[in-house]
Amino acid sequence: MPNVAFLQKTSLSSLRDPRLFREYAYVNGAWTAGSARDFIDVTNPADGSRIGAVPAMTTADTDEAIQAAHVAFAAWSAELPQKRAQLLRRWFDLIVAARQDLAHLMVEEQGKPLSEALGEIDYAASFVEYYAEEAKRLNVEGVTSHLAGADMSLVRQPCGVAALVTPWNFPSAMLTRKAAAALAAGCTVVAHPSSETPFSALALAELAERAGFPAGVFNVVTGHAPEVVGALTASRLVRVVSFTGSTEIGRLLYRQSASTVKRLVMELGGHAPFVAFADCDLDRAVERAIGAKFATSGQDCLAANRFYVERPIYERFVEAFAAKTRALTVAPGLSNPDIGPLMNERAVEKQEAHVADALARGARLVCGGKRHAAGPLFFQPTVLADVPEDAAIFREETFGPVAAFAPFDREDEVLARANGTETGLVAYLHTSDPARIARMSRLLEFGMVAVNRTKITGAPVPFGGVKQAGLGREGSRHGMEAYTDIKYICRDAA
């Protein structure tokens, strides 16, 4: 049960449905603290106030959740796809009905502006709806026999228990994108949300319980990542690990999963380039650039991190972008500003370090550049011009509201600079030349290319990157592939 006394002291008391605020893990159909020796406080990044706490579940607790999912797998995987689809559809309907409360919870623990939180809930729900439909269309392949007297068939079967490790920047959508695909395929799930934003995942677990998912099918284990995730990667019963987070942690999980040869789905770092040629629609490109940089206060793997603008329009572009940046509002998320707080002190320090490094290397500060008066975790929307290629901000993700600009002169030059990263998730391209669009889209070494626009994501999209930006794809029908094995059956036709 939620801590009602605490709810009465916080803005969460305004939730229409207080039971969505859960301070326990959800294992085998029960709300529990397991054998946790302590609880992890969760704070509001806008003001540092304590929201609540969740249990620091142990390795033994995690193993119990894995075992529950393993036991539940037999019946869940044998269930008719239509039944799994019905339950997913009920979950979707409940998420939509609880949209306001879920967004409110997210703003409290994550800090993003309310309009963006509402948008994320819609995005999260879309994955559940999409996979409710795809659950009934899993087996669509066939094979023509090449052997006389033999009938051949292919069938996709669920792998088993799937471990889902989700980040703090999209605490609802990253869970549903993984869980809905796994559940639709017939896998059971053990999810571990970030300790900084666990309440969004727990609220979704509450709604999954109401939707009627059987005990053990959907589990959420809270706690410290090294202990919980270590148990997930070590277990032989876990067949799939899906992770969204940094490339550094992705490499660690890759190593930890090697001894049990797990299937891996990873969405890792971004470091996205934004390339604008002189023939682009400048006003439109600037507007799109603002959206590409400052959504989720810049704390987004899709956020544009490096802005390359062709020299003939470079100064005009930078000034127009800076003018719009200066007009952005900065405040706590519930007041629905353009920019909310960053997640923690480390994030703010990284902005400071990247700005200082760029300036030391000769960059020009156009606006911003320091902490914002709104609070300790707020940073001014910042524009840096003439940033050299060896600056830290051009070598690693900033993950905050700092935009770094540099001019370029030739297409081959900017292509080489844009591709000069090991994290090829998304690239943004602005030009009116059809031949250049075709050429650059093919040559940019990224899993996704946005041409003359910013928003490209959605449930039908195979989301993912190349090189060290990750493995596999999430969303679309391809998002179910990691949770299934193809079984080939050859039988005598005689």
Beta strands, then each sheet from edge to edge (+ up, - down):
strand 1: 25-27
strand 2: 30-32
strand 3: 39-43
strand 4: 50-55
strand 5: 150-158
strand 6: 161-165
strand 7: 188-192
strand 8: 218-220
strand 9: 238-244
strand 10: 263-267
strand 11: 272-276
strand 12: 304-310
strand 13: 364-367
strand 14: 382-385
strand 15: 402-408
strand 16: 423-424
strand 17: 426-430
strand 18: 448-451
strand 19: 466-467
strand 20: 470-471
strand 21: 484-492
sheet 1: 1+ 2-
sheet 2: 3+ 4-
sheet 3: 5+ 21-
sheet 4: 8+ 7+ 6+ 9+ 10+ 20-
sheet 5: 13+ 14- 15- 12- 11- 17- 18-
sheet 6: 16+ 19-
end
